[in-house]
Amino acid sequence: MSEEQLLKLGSLIKNRSKAKFKSNLEFASICDIDERTIRRIMHGKQNFSIIIFSKICKALDIKMSDLLSEINM
């Protein structure tokens, strides 16, 4: 995944999580992912595994393919 794609994906995750959860801590807890990792993902600073991506999408109640299609991947 390119840096640009990571930034776009991170931004989408950030916007969707802010609409659904009170805080990054709550979102991270629901995802069962460290909050620092969530923040790095949201800022496009961390490449992440399909397992983490799956957890994020499950918490956001969105298909992985739908989120990826929004960044034209």
N, CA, C and O atoms as a printed pandas DataFrame, in Angstrom:
     atom_number atom_name residue_name chain_id  residue_number  x_coord  y_coord  z_coord
0              1         N          MET        A               1    0.857   -1.168    0.000
1              2        CA          MET        A               1    0.000    0.000    0.000
2              3         C          MET        A               1    0.904    1.233    0.000
3              4         O          MET        A               1    1.896    1.283    0.727
4              5         N          SER        A               2    0.557    2.214   -0.812
5              6        CA          SER        A               2    1.359    3.431   -0.905
6              7         C          SER        A               2    1.097    4.351    0.294
7              8         O          SER        A               2    0.124    4.187    1.030
8              9         N          GLU        A               3    1.992    5.313    0.461
9             10        CA          GLU        A               3    1.825    6.289    1.546
10            11         C          GLU        A               3    0.519    7.059    1.382
11            12         O          GLU        A               3   -0.197    7.306    2.353
12            13         N          GLU        A               4    0.223    7.429    0.152
13            14        CA          GLU        A               4   -1.007    8.177   -0.125
14            15         C          GLU        A               4   -2.236    7.352    0.242
15            16         O          GLU        A               4   -3.187    7.876    0.821
16            17         N          GLN        A               5   -2.219    6.082   -0.089
17            18        CA          GLN        A               5   -3.344    5.205    0.243
18            19         C          GLN        A               5   -3.472    5.036    1.753
19            20         O          GLN        A               5   -4.583    5.023    2.283
20            21         N          LEU        A               6   -2.337    4.904    2.454
21            22        CA          LEU        A               6   -2.376    4.802    3.915
22            23         C          LEU        A               6   -2.973    6.053    4.539
23            24         O          LEU        A               6   -3.747    5.973    5.493
24            25         N          LEU        A               7   -2.607    7.215    3.993
25            26        CA          LEU        A               7   -3.158    8.475    4.510
26            27         C          LEU        A               7   -4.664    8.555    4.281
27            28         O          LEU        A               7   -5.413    8.936    5.182
28            29         N          LYS        A               8   -5.107    8.198    3.081
29            30        CA          LYS        A               8   -6.542    8.229    2.781
30            31         C          LYS        A               8   -7.316    7.243    3.646
31            32         O          LYS        A               8   -8.369    7.569    4.194
32            33         N          LEU        A               9   -6.780    6.036    3.758
33            34        CA          LEU        A               9   -7.451    5.018    4.562
34            35         C          LEU        A               9   -7.497    5.431    6.027
35            36         O          LEU        A               9   -8.523    5.273    6.688
36            37         N          GLY        A              10   -6.395    5.957    6.529
37            38        CA          GLY        A              10   -6.344    6.427    7.909
38            39         C          GLY        A              10   -7.351    7.528    8.173
39            40         O          GLY        A              10   -8.004    7.551    9.217
40            41         N          SER        A              11   -7.473    8.431    7.230
41            42        CA          SER        A              11   -8.430    9.529    7.365
42            43         C          SER        A              11   -9.870    9.012    7.378
43            44         O          SER        A              11  -10.693    9.476    8.167
44            45         N          LEU        A              12  -10.167    8.060    6.511
45            46        CA          LEU        A              12  -11.506    7.466    6.508
46            47         C          LEU        A              12  -11.814    6.761    7.826
47            48         O          LEU        A              12  -12.901    6.909    8.384
48            49         N          ILE        A              13  -10.850    5.999    8.309
49            50        CA          ILE        A              13  -11.022    5.296    9.586
50            51         C          ILE        A              13  -11.239    6.301   10.712
51            52         O          ILE        A              13  -12.109    6.112   11.562
52            53         N          LYS        A              14  -10.449    7.361   10.714
53            54        CA          LYS        A              14  -10.571    8.396   11.748
54            55         C          LYS        A              14  -11.958    9.035   11.712
55            56         O          LYS        A              14  -12.606    9.170   12.750
56            57         N          ASN        A              15  -12.412    9.426   10.530
57            58        CA          ASN        A              15  -13.722   10.085   10.413
58            59         C          ASN        A              15  -14.864    9.167   10.820
59            60         O          ASN        A              15  -15.786    9.588   11.518
60            61         N          ARG        A              16  -14.803    7.927   10.389
61            62        CA          ARG        A              16  -15.873    6.979   10.736
62            63         C          ARG        A              16  -15.871    6.640   12.222
63            64         O          ARG        A              16  -16.929    6.492   12.833
64            65         N          SER        A              17  -14.683    6.518   12.796
65            66        CA          SER        A              17  -14.626    6.183   14.224
66            67         C          SER        A              17  -15.102    7.348   15.083
67            68         O          SER        A              17  -15.750    7.134   16.108
68            69         N          LYS        A              18  -14.788    8.582   14.679
69            70        CA          LYS        A              18  -15.253    9.747   15.438
70            71         C          LYS        A              18  -16.773    9.859   15.409
71            72         O          LYS        A              18  -17.384   10.338   16.364
72            73         N          ALA        A              19  -17.382    9.415   14.311
73            74        CA          ALA        A              19  -18.847    9.459   14.202
74            75         C          ALA        A              19  -19.513    8.386   15.059
75            76         O          ALA        A              19  -20.671    8.530   15.452
76            77         N          LYS        A              20  -18.778    7.311   15.349
77            78        CA          LYS        A              20  -19.389    6.176   16.041
78            79         C          LYS        A              20  -18.966    6.036   17.509
79            80         O          LYS        A              20  -19.728    5.522   18.328
80            81         N          PHE        A              21  -17.761    6.490   17.838
81            82        CA          PHE        A              21  -17.223    6.295   19.191
82            83         C          PHE        A              21  -16.887    7.629   19.844
83            84         O          PHE        A              21  -16.608    8.620   19.168
84            85         N          LYS        A              22  -16.919    7.632   21.169
85            86        CA          LYS        A              22  -16.646    8.860   21.920
86            87         C          LYS        A              22  -15.180    9.261   21.875
87            88         O          LYS        A              22  -14.854   10.448   21.926
88            89         N          SER        A              23  -14.293    8.273   21.779
89            90        CA          SER        A              23  -12.865    8.569   21.819
90            91         C          SER        A              23  -12.076    7.493   21.075
91            92         O          SER        A              23  -12.594    6.422   20.760
92            93         N          ASN        A              24  -10.806    7.812   20.804
93            94        CA          ASN        A              24   -9.915    6.814   20.205
94            95         C          ASN        A              24   -9.706    5.645   21.161
95            96         O          ASN        A              24   -9.562    4.501   20.729
96            97         N          LEU        A              25   -9.691    5.933   22.449
97            98        CA          LEU        A              25   -9.507    4.886   23.446
98            99         C          LEU        A              25  -10.663    3.884   23.391
99           100         O          LEU        A              25  -10.440    2.674   23.435
100          101         N          GLU        A              26  -11.883    4.381   23.298
101          102        CA          GLU        A              26  -13.041    3.492   23.196
102          103         C          GLU        A              26  -12.965    2.666   21.907
103          104         O          GLU        A              26  -13.200    1.458   21.923
104          105         N          PHE        A              27  -12.638    3.321   20.803
105          106        CA          PHE        A              27  -12.515    2.640   19.518
106          107         C          PHE        A              27  -11.430    1.558   19.581
107          108         O          PHE        A              27  -11.643    0.428   19.141
108          109         N          ALA        A              28  -10.285    1.911   20.125
109          110        CA          ALA        A              28   -9.182    0.956   20.251
110          111         C          ALA        A              28   -9.583   -0.237   21.111
111          112         O          ALA        A              28   -9.236   -1.379   20.808
112          113         N          SER        A              29  -10.306    0.036   22.170
113          114        CA          SER        A              29  -10.753   -1.026   23.067
114          115         C          SER        A              29  -11.708   -1.985   22.352
115          116         O          SER        A              29  -11.586   -3.202   22.489
116          117         N          ILE        A              30  -12.645   -1.442   21.600
117          118        CA          ILE        A              30  -13.589   -2.271   20.847
118          119         C          ILE        A              30  -12.846   -3.105   19.806
119          120         O          ILE        A              30  -13.192   -4.262   19.567
120          121         N          CYS        A              31  -11.830   -2.515   19.193
121          122        CA          CYS        A              31  -11.041   -3.217   18.173
122          123         C          CYS        A              31  -10.061   -4.219   18.782
123          124         O          CYS        A              31   -9.563   -5.108   18.091
124          125         N          ASP        A              32   -9.789   -4.070   20.069
125          126        CA          ASP        A              32   -8.756   -4.863   20.745
126          127         C          ASP        A              32   -7.383   -4.603   20.117
127          128         O          ASP        A              32   -6.615   -5.521   19.830
128          129         N          ILE        A              33   -7.113   -3.312   19.919
129          130        CA          ILE        A              33   -5.851   -2.837   19.348
130          131         C          ILE        A              33   -5.356   -1.702   20.235
131          132         O          ILE        A              33   -6.149   -0.903   20.732
132          133         N          ASP        A              34   -4.048   -1.635   20.431
133          134        CA          ASP        A              34   -3.451   -0.580   21.248
134          135         C          ASP        A              34   -3.831    0.800   20.691
135          136         O          ASP        A              34   -3.835    1.006   19.477
136          137         N          GLU        A              35   -4.145    1.726   21.575
137          138        CA          GLU        A              35   -4.561    3.063   21.148
138          139         C          GLU        A              35   -3.475    3.765   20.331
139          140         O          GLU        A              35   -3.788    4.483   19.382
140          141         N          ARG        A              36   -2.220    3.569   20.683
141          142        CA          ARG        A              36   -1.124    4.197   19.918
142          143         C          ARG        A              36   -1.104    3.680   18.483
143          144         O          ARG        A              36   -0.836    4.431   17.545
144          145         N          THR        A              37   -1.390    2.398   18.324
145          146        CA          THR        A              37   -1.451    1.813   16.986
146          147         C          THR        A              37   -2.591    2.433   16.192
147          148         O          THR        A              37   -2.424    2.771   15.020
148          149         N          ILE        A              38   -3.746    2.583   16.826
149          150        CA          ILE        A              38   -4.899    3.217   16.179
150          151         C          ILE        A              38   -4.539    4.627   15.725
151          152         O          ILE        A              38   -4.850    5.012   14.598
152          153         N          ARG        A              39   -3.887    5.398   16.588
153          154        CA          ARG        A              39   -3.506    6.768   16.229
154          155         C          ARG        A              39   -2.547    6.781   15.038
155          156         O          ARG        A              39   -2.691    7.607   14.137
156          157         N          ARG        A              40   -1.567    5.867   15.030
157          158        CA          ARG        A              40   -0.618    5.810   13.911
158          159         C          ARG        A              40   -1.341    5.445   12.612
159          160         O          ARG        A              40   -1.036    5.996   11.554
160          161         N          ILE        A              41   -2.283    4.532   12.690
161          162        CA          ILE        A              41   -3.065    4.152   11.508
162          163         C          ILE        A              41   -3.870    5.350   11.009
163          164         O          ILE        A              41   -3.892    5.625    9.809
164          165         N          MET        A              42   -4.518    6.051   11.907
165          166        CA          MET        A              42   -5.342    7.199   11.538
166          167         C          MET        A              42   -4.532    8.309   10.878
167          168         O          MET        A              42   -5.052    9.064   10.056
168          169         N          HIS        A              43   -3.258    8.401   11.243
169          170        CA          HIS        A              43   -2.386    9.432   10.666
170          171         C          HIS        A              43   -1.595    8.915    9.464
171          172         O          HIS        A              43   -0.728    9.613    8.939
172          173         N          GLY        A              44   -1.898    7.688    9.031
173          174        CA          GLY        A              44   -1.229    7.128    7.867
174          175         C          GLY        A              44    0.225    6.799    8.093
175          176         O          GLY        A              44    1.005    6.733    7.143
176          177         N          LYS        A              45    0.599    6.592    9.341
177          178        CA          LYS        A              45    1.997    6.356    9.680
178          179         C          LYS        A              45    2.317    4.895    9.949
179          180         O          LYS        A              45    3.453    4.562   10.288
180          181         N          GLN        A              46    1.336    4.028    9.803
181          182        CA          GLN        A              46    1.593    2.613   10.066
182          183         C          GLN        A              46    0.903    1.741    9.037
183          184         O          GLN        A              46   -0.304    1.845    8.814
184          185         N          ASN        A              47    1.686    0.885    8.421
185          186        CA          ASN        A              47    1.124   -0.154    7.574
186          187         C          ASN        A              47    0.614   -1.232    8.526
187          188         O          ASN        A              47    1.261   -1.513    9.535
188          189         N          PHE        A              48   -0.513   -1.829    8.232
189          190        CA          PHE        A              48   -1.095   -2.770    9.189
190          191         C          PHE        A              48   -1.554   -4.044    8.502
191          192         O          PHE        A              48   -1.750   -4.088    7.288
192          193         N          SER        A              49   -1.715   -5.065    9.306
193          194        CA          SER        A              49   -2.068   -6.390    8.796
194          195         C          SER        A              49   -3.555   -6.477    8.456
195          196         O          SER        A              49   -4.363   -5.637    8.853
196          197         N          ILE        A              50   -3.870   -7.507    7.721
197          198        CA          ILE        A              50   -5.261   -7.769    7.357
198          199         C          ILE        A              50   -6.083   -8.100    8.606
199          200         O          ILE        A              50   -7.282   -7.826    8.647
200          201         N          ILE        A              51   -5.452   -8.681    9.612
201          202        CA          ILE        A              51   -6.150   -9.001   10.861
202          203         C          ILE        A              51   -6.575   -7.715   11.567
203          204         O          ILE        A              51   -7.711   -7.600   12.027
204          205         N          ILE        A              52   -5.667   -6.757   11.651
205          206        CA          ILE        A              52   -5.994   -5.472   12.277
206          207         C          ILE        A              52   -7.056   -4.747   11.457
207          208         O          ILE        A              52   -7.993   -4.172   12.011
208          209         N          PHE        A              53   -6.903   -4.776   10.137
209          210        CA          PHE        A              53   -7.887   -4.135    9.265
210          211         C          PHE        A              53   -9.267   -4.760    9.457
211          212         O          PHE        A              53  -10.275   -4.053    9.468
212          213         N          SER        A              54   -9.311   -6.056    9.605
213          214        CA          SER        A              54  -10.569   -6.765    9.835
214          215         C          SER        A              54  -11.211   -6.327   11.157
215          216         O          SER        A              54  -12.419   -6.102   11.213
216          217         N          LYS        A              55  -10.415   -6.209   12.208
217          218        CA          LYS        A              55  -10.933   -5.767   13.508
218          219         C          LYS        A              55  -11.499   -4.353   13.429
219          220         O          LYS        A              55  -12.551   -4.058   13.997
220          221         N          ILE        A              56  -10.783   -3.483   12.715
221          222        CA          ILE        A              56  -11.226   -2.093   12.562
222          223         C          ILE        A              56  -12.557   -2.045   11.805
223          224         O          ILE        A              56  -13.489   -1.355   12.217
224          225         N          CYS        A              57  -12.633   -2.773   10.712
225          226        CA          CYS        A              57  -13.862   -2.782    9.916
226          227         C          CYS        A              57  -15.034   -3.376   10.689
227          228         O          CYS        A              57  -16.162   -2.895   10.581
228          229         N          LYS        A              58  -14.770   -4.405   11.457
229          230        CA          LYS        A              58  -15.831   -4.996   12.273
230          231         C          LYS        A              58  -16.365   -3.978   13.278
231          232         O          LYS        A              58  -17.577   -3.850   13.451
232          233         N          ALA        A              59  -15.456   -3.252   13.942
233          234        CA          ALA        A              59  -15.873   -2.243   14.918
234          235         C          ALA        A              59  -16.654   -1.113   14.256
235          236         O          ALA        A              59  -17.579   -0.558   14.849
236          237         N          LEU        A              60  -16.275   -0.776   13.024
237          238        CA          LEU        A              60  -16.960    0.297   12.301
238          239         C          LEU        A              60  -18.198   -0.196   11.561
239          240         O          LEU        A              60  -18.946    0.596   10.989
240          241         N          ASP        A              61  -18.408   -1.514   11.578
241          242        CA          ASP        A              61  -19.554   -2.134   10.907
242          243         C          ASP        A              61  -19.560   -1.814    9.411
243          244         O          ASP        A              61  -20.557   -1.356    8.855
244          245         N          ILE        A              62  -18.411   -2.072    8.782
245          246        CA          ILE        A              62  -18.259   -1.851    7.343
246          247         C          ILE        A              62  -17.433   -2.982    6.754
247          248         O          ILE        A              62  -16.548   -3.520    7.419
248          249         N          LYS        A              63  -17.713   -3.338    5.525
249          250        CA          LYS        A              63  -16.933   -4.359    4.840
250          251         C          LYS        A              63  -15.559   -3.801    4.476
251          252         O          LYS        A              63  -15.424   -2.626    4.136
252          253         N          MET        A              64  -14.554   -4.652    4.551
253          254        CA          MET        A              64  -13.207   -4.228    4.173
254          255         C          MET        A              64  -13.196   -3.738    2.731
255          256         O          MET        A              64  -12.570   -2.725    2.420
256          257         N          SER        A              65  -13.882   -4.448    1.860
257          258        CA          SER        A              65  -13.908   -4.082    0.441
258          259         C          SER        A              65  -14.535   -2.706    0.223
259          260         O          SER        A              65  -14.102   -1.952   -0.649
260          261         N          ASP        A              66  -15.550   -2.387    1.012
261          262        CA          ASP        A              66  -16.201   -1.064    0.878
262          263         C          ASP        A              66  -15.246    0.057    1.276
263          264         O          ASP        A              66  -15.175    1.087    0.605
264          265         N          LEU        A              67  -14.521   -0.146    2.356
265          266        CA          LEU        A              67  -13.576    0.874    2.803
266          267         C          LEU        A              67  -12.439    1.028    1.802
267          268         O          LEU        A              67  -12.018    2.146    1.505
268          269         N          LEU        A              68  -11.942   -0.080    1.284
269          270        CA          LEU        A              68  -10.870   -0.024    0.286
270          271         C          LEU        A              68  -11.341    0.635   -1.008
271          272         O          LEU        A              68  -10.577    1.352   -1.655
272          273         N          SER        A              69  -12.594    0.394   -1.385
273          274        CA          SER        A              69  -13.098    1.007   -2.619
274          275         C          SER        A              69  -13.179    2.526   -2.499
275          276         O          SER        A              69  -13.093    3.237   -3.500
276          277         N          GLU        A              70  -13.343    3.014   -1.285
277          278        CA          GLU        A              70  -13.404    4.467   -1.073
278          279         C          GLU        A              70  -12.062    5.153   -1.294
279          280         O          GLU        A              70  -12.010    6.365   -1.504
280          281         N          ILE        A              71  -10.980    4.386   -1.248
281          282        CA          ILE        A              71   -9.662    4.976   -1.528
282          283         C          ILE        A              71   -9.173    4.566   -2.917
283          284         O          ILE        A              71   -8.002    4.743   -3.253
284          285         N          ASN        A              72  -10.095    4.011   -3.726
285          286        CA          ASN        A              72   -9.785    3.585   -5.085
286          287         C          ASN        A              72   -8.673    2.564   -5.138
287          288         O          ASN        A              72   -7.711    2.707   -5.894
288          289         N          MET        A              73   -8.814    1.545   -4.337
289          290        CA          MET        A              73   -7.809    0.485   -4.328
290          291         C          MET        A              73   -8.361   -0.766   -4.933
291          292         O          MET        A              73   -7.659   -1.774   -5.015
